[in-house]
Amino acid sequence: MRTQRSPLPIRTTMHKISIYLLAFTILTPPLVAQTLPDASVKQFPPQARAIDDVLVPVPSEIFNTLDKFAHSNWRAVQRPELAQWRPHGDQAEIALLLGAVIAEGFIAVEAEDTAETKNVGRAVLTLARGLGVEKAVLRRSRSIIEHAERGDWPAVRKEWDSVLPDVDQDMNELKSEQLAQLVSLGGWLRGTEALSVLVLQNYTPEDAALLRQPALLDYVEKQLTGMSGDMRTKPILVRMCEGLQKIRLLLASEDTQISQKKVKEIAAISEDLLKGLGPKGRRG
């Protein structure tokens, strides 16, 4: 497994990684997602792409950015337990976990961790089956596993790069707007945790400031609070909403540096919310 790469300017790299770890998780497909106001669109990082006024990531760029992240310790960033968790039939929980696991897949592939890439690929397939979008990832999952076993990482990247569009397309066909939004939320949450861990590896106030992405946070919160009452009042989503509000408070003042203590708190909040998707985290 790779843990080091040749040095590159850390500030530039951190800026790019912050954009993509957060932006790639916005998975809402154009035909089912809420349309964003023009002001919100303008506030998103320029690397994100707008389709019919809906911002979507460019997944292939995630790998290009991660390749430049020279000082990362991938073992510290990875969360292999995510691929082992199995929801108990609730589609909201399945969607949240699917988003988190897809995000985990990018980290596993970047680390060139064969075993974990295979585990994540199988987990994505299982979770997609629970949402009725198994067809979207079946071929990709098999191909990812085969390429990973051969150590053909360029091919793994190519296949993984296509998982998100495939899931989006099937979600679109099912017209599962709320579930698509929860996939987005789960991915955003895992991305936020990963970014916090990366910042803490070599903390500077400048790098910590990259956690302050108000437009992205606004968008995620808007999705969550705009859901139907029966969905929004699920205990797991109530906890998600509470956690997002805590993160917002930690990032509130743009004139104040985000201290190392605050970054640790954001990491802890994100980790705790992710644990809520695991077997010991369910509380009603």
C-alpha positions as CSV (number, residue, x, y, z in Angstrom):
1,M,0.0,0.0,0.0
2,R,1.3,3.5,-0.8
3,T,1.7,5.9,2.1
4,Q,4.0,8.5,0.6
5,R,4.6,10.4,-2.6
6,S,7.0,12.9,-3.9
7,P,6.7,16.3,-2.3
8,L,4.5,19.0,-3.9
9,P,3.4,22.4,-2.7
10,I,1.1,21.5,0.3
11,R,-1.0,24.7,0.2
12,T,-2.0,24.3,-3.4
13,T,-2.7,20.6,-3.0
14,M,-4.8,21.1,0.2
15,H,-6.9,23.6,-1.7
16,K,-7.7,21.1,-4.4
17,I,-8.3,18.2,-2.1
18,S,-10.7,20.2,0.0
19,I,-12.8,21.0,-3.1
20,Y,-13.0,17.4,-4.3
21,L,-13.4,15.5,-1.0
22,L,-16.5,17.7,-0.5
23,A,-17.7,18.2,-4.0
24,F,-17.6,14.6,-5.3
25,T,-20.2,13.7,-2.8
26,I,-22.9,15.8,-4.3
27,L,-24.6,13.0,-6.1
28,T,-28.1,14.3,-6.8
29,P,-28.9,13.7,-10.4
30,P,-30.1,16.6,-12.6
31,L,-33.7,15.3,-13.1
32,V,-34.5,14.7,-9.5
33,A,-32.3,17.2,-7.5
34,Q,-33.5,20.5,-6.3
35,T,-32.4,23.4,-8.5
36,L,-30.0,25.7,-6.7
37,P,-30.3,29.5,-6.7
38,D,-27.9,31.3,-9.0
39,A,-26.1,32.8,-6.0
40,S,-25.4,29.4,-4.5
41,V,-24.1,28.1,-7.9
42,K,-21.6,31.0,-8.1
43,Q,-20.3,30.3,-4.6
44,F,-19.4,26.7,-5.4
45,P,-15.8,26.0,-6.3
46,P,-15.2,26.6,-10.0
47,Q,-14.0,23.0,-10.4
48,A,-17.6,21.7,-9.9
49,R,-19.7,21.6,-13.0
50,A,-23.3,22.9,-13.3
51,I,-25.8,20.9,-15.4
52,D,-29.2,22.4,-15.7
53,D,-28.3,24.6,-12.7
54,V,-27.4,21.6,-10.6
55,L,-23.8,21.3,-9.5
56,V,-22.2,17.9,-10.0
57,P,-18.6,16.8,-9.4
58,V,-16.1,15.6,-12.0
59,P,-15.1,12.2,-10.4
60,S,-12.1,11.7,-12.6
61,E,-10.6,14.9,-11.2
62,I,-10.8,13.4,-7.7
63,F,-8.0,11.0,-8.5
64,N,-6.0,13.7,-10.2
65,T,-6.2,15.7,-7.1
66,L,-5.5,12.9,-4.7
67,D,-2.4,12.0,-6.7
68,K,-0.9,15.4,-5.8
69,F,-1.6,15.0,-2.0
70,A,2.0,14.2,-1.1
71,H,2.0,14.0,2.7
72,S,-1.0,11.8,3.3
73,N,-1.0,8.7,5.5
74,W,-3.7,6.7,3.9
75,R,-4.0,4.1,6.7
76,A,-5.0,6.9,9.0
77,V,-7.6,8.2,6.5
78,Q,-9.2,4.9,5.6
79,R,-12.3,3.5,7.4
80,P,-12.4,-0.2,6.4
81,E,-15.2,-0.9,8.9
82,L,-17.6,1.0,6.6
83,A,-17.5,-1.8,4.0
84,Q,-18.5,-4.3,6.7
85,W,-21.6,-2.6,8.0
86,R,-25.0,-3.9,6.9
87,P,-28.2,-1.8,7.4
88,H,-31.3,-3.5,8.7
89,G,-33.6,-2.8,5.8
90,D,-34.3,0.9,6.3
91,Q,-33.7,2.6,2.9
92,A,-32.7,5.9,4.4
93,E,-29.9,4.2,6.3
94,I,-28.9,2.2,3.2
95,A,-28.7,5.4,1.2
96,L,-26.6,7.2,3.8
97,L,-24.2,4.3,4.1
98,L,-24.0,3.9,0.3
99,G,-22.8,7.5,0.0
100,A,-20.2,7.0,2.7
101,V,-18.9,3.8,1.2
102,I,-18.7,5.3,-2.3
103,A,-16.6,8.0,-0.8
104,E,-14.5,5.4,1.0
105,G,-13.9,3.7,-2.4
106,F,-12.0,6.7,-3.7
107,I,-9.6,6.6,-0.7
108,A,-9.1,2.9,-1.0
109,V,-8.3,3.1,-4.7
110,E,-5.9,6.1,-4.2
111,A,-4.2,4.0,-1.5
112,E,-3.9,1.1,-4.0
113,D,-5.3,-1.1,-1.3
114,T,-6.3,-4.2,-3.1
115,A,-8.2,-6.0,-0.3
116,E,-10.0,-2.8,0.7
117,T,-11.0,-1.9,-2.8
118,K,-12.5,-5.3,-3.3
119,N,-14.3,-5.1,0.0
120,V,-15.7,-1.6,-0.8
121,G,-16.8,-2.8,-4.3
122,R,-18.8,-5.7,-2.8
123,A,-20.3,-3.4,-0.2
124,V,-21.4,-0.9,-2.8
125,L,-23.1,-3.7,-4.7
126,T,-24.9,-5.0,-1.6
127,L,-26.1,-1.5,-0.7
128,A,-27.2,-0.7,-4.2
129,R,-29.2,-3.9,-4.2
130,G,-31.0,-2.7,-1.1
131,L,-32.0,0.5,-3.0
132,G,-33.1,-1.3,-6.1
133,V,-30.2,0.1,-8.2
134,E,-28.1,-3.1,-8.3
135,K,-28.0,-3.1,-12.1
136,A,-26.2,0.2,-12.1
137,V,-23.2,-1.1,-10.3
138,L,-23.2,-4.9,-10.9
139,R,-20.9,-4.8,-13.9
140,R,-18.7,-2.1,-12.4
141,S,-18.3,-3.9,-9.1
142,R,-17.2,-7.1,-10.8
143,S,-14.8,-5.3,-13.0
144,I,-13.3,-3.2,-10.2
145,I,-12.7,-6.4,-8.2
146,E,-11.1,-8.2,-11.2
147,H,-8.8,-5.2,-12.0
148,A,-7.8,-4.8,-8.3
149,E,-6.8,-8.4,-8.1
150,R,-4.6,-8.0,-11.1
151,G,-3.1,-4.7,-9.7
152,D,-4.3,-2.8,-12.7
153,W,-5.0,0.5,-10.9
154,P,-5.6,2.7,-14.0
155,A,-8.4,0.3,-15.0
156,V,-9.7,0.3,-11.4
157,R,-9.8,4.1,-11.5
158,K,-11.6,4.1,-14.8
159,E,-14.3,1.8,-13.5
160,W,-14.7,3.5,-10.2
161,D,-15.0,6.8,-12.0
162,S,-18.2,5.5,-13.6
163,V,-19.9,4.2,-10.5
164,L,-21.4,7.6,-9.6
165,P,-22.9,8.4,-13.0
166,D,-24.4,4.8,-13.1
167,V,-26.0,5.2,-9.6
168,D,-27.2,8.7,-10.5
169,Q,-28.9,7.3,-13.7
170,D,-30.8,4.6,-11.9
171,M,-31.8,6.8,-9.0
172,N,-33.1,9.2,-11.7
173,E,-35.1,6.4,-13.3
174,L,-36.6,5.4,-9.9
175,K,-37.3,9.1,-9.2
176,S,-36.0,8.6,-5.6
177,E,-35.2,12.2,-4.9
178,Q,-35.0,11.9,-1.1
179,L,-32.8,8.7,-1.3
180,A,-30.5,10.4,-3.8
181,Q,-30.1,13.3,-1.4
182,L,-29.3,10.9,1.4
183,V,-26.6,9.3,-0.7
184,S,-25.2,12.8,-1.2
185,L,-25.4,13.5,2.6
186,G,-23.6,10.2,3.4
187,G,-20.8,11.0,1.0
188,W,-20.5,14.6,2.1
189,L,-20.2,13.4,5.7
190,R,-17.4,10.9,4.9
191,G,-15.6,13.5,2.8
192,T,-15.7,16.0,5.6
193,E,-14.3,13.5,8.1
194,A,-11.6,12.5,5.6
195,L,-10.6,16.1,5.0
196,S,-10.5,16.8,8.8
197,V,-8.1,13.8,9.3
198,L,-5.9,15.0,6.4
199,V,-5.7,18.6,7.9
200,L,-4.8,17.2,11.3
201,Q,-1.9,15.2,9.9
202,N,0.0,18.4,9.3
203,Y,-2.1,21.2,10.8
204,T,-1.9,24.8,9.8
205,P,-4.6,27.5,10.2
206,E,-4.4,28.0,6.4
207,D,-5.2,24.4,5.7
208,A,-7.9,24.2,8.3
209,A,-9.6,27.2,6.7
210,L,-10.3,24.9,3.7
211,L,-13.0,23.2,5.9
212,R,-15.1,26.3,5.6
213,Q,-17.2,25.6,2.6
214,P,-20.5,27.4,3.4
215,A,-22.2,26.9,0.0
216,L,-21.7,23.1,0.2
217,L,-22.9,23.0,3.8
218,D,-25.9,25.1,3.0
219,Y,-26.8,22.8,0.2
220,V,-26.5,19.6,2.3
221,E,-28.6,21.2,5.1
222,K,-31.2,22.4,2.6
223,Q,-31.6,18.9,1.2
224,L,-32.0,17.4,4.7
225,T,-34.5,20.0,6.1
226,G,-36.5,20.0,2.9
227,M,-37.4,16.3,3.1
228,S,-40.9,15.0,3.9
229,G,-41.9,14.9,7.6
230,D,-41.8,11.1,7.8
231,M,-38.3,11.0,6.4
232,R,-37.0,14.0,8.3
233,T,-38.2,12.8,11.7
234,K,-36.3,9.5,11.5
235,P,-34.0,9.3,14.5
236,I,-30.9,8.8,12.4
237,L,-31.8,11.9,10.3
238,V,-32.6,14.0,13.4
239,R,-29.0,13.1,14.6
240,M,-27.6,14.1,11.2
241,C,-29.3,17.4,11.3
242,E,-28.1,18.1,14.9
243,G,-24.5,17.1,13.9
244,L,-24.6,19.4,10.8
245,Q,-25.7,22.3,13.0
246,K,-22.7,21.7,15.4
247,I,-20.3,21.7,12.4
248,R,-21.8,24.9,11.2
249,L,-21.3,26.6,14.6
250,L,-17.6,25.5,14.5
251,L,-17.2,27.1,11.1
252,A,-19.4,30.1,11.7
253,S,-17.1,33.1,11.8
254,E,-15.1,33.7,8.7
255,D,-12.9,36.2,10.6
256,T,-11.8,33.5,13.1
257,Q,-9.2,30.9,12.4
258,I,-10.3,27.3,12.6
259,S,-8.1,26.0,15.4
260,Q,-6.7,22.6,15.6
261,K,-9.1,21.9,18.5
262,K,-12.1,22.8,16.2
263,V,-10.8,20.6,13.5
264,K,-10.6,17.7,16.0
265,E,-14.2,18.5,17.0
266,I,-15.4,18.5,13.4
267,A,-13.6,15.1,12.9
268,A,-15.2,13.7,16.0
269,I,-18.7,14.9,15.1
270,S,-18.4,13.4,11.6
271,E,-17.0,10.2,12.9
272,D,-19.8,9.9,15.5
273,L,-22.4,10.5,12.8
274,L,-20.9,7.8,10.6
275,K,-20.8,5.4,13.6
276,G,-24.6,6.0,13.8
277,L,-24.8,4.0,10.5
278,G,-23.0,1.0,12.1
279,P,-24.4,-1.9,14.1
280,K,-23.7,-0.4,17.5
281,G,-24.8,3.1,16.5
282,R,-28.5,2.6,15.9
283,R,-30.6,4.1,18.6
284,G,-34.1,3.7,17.5
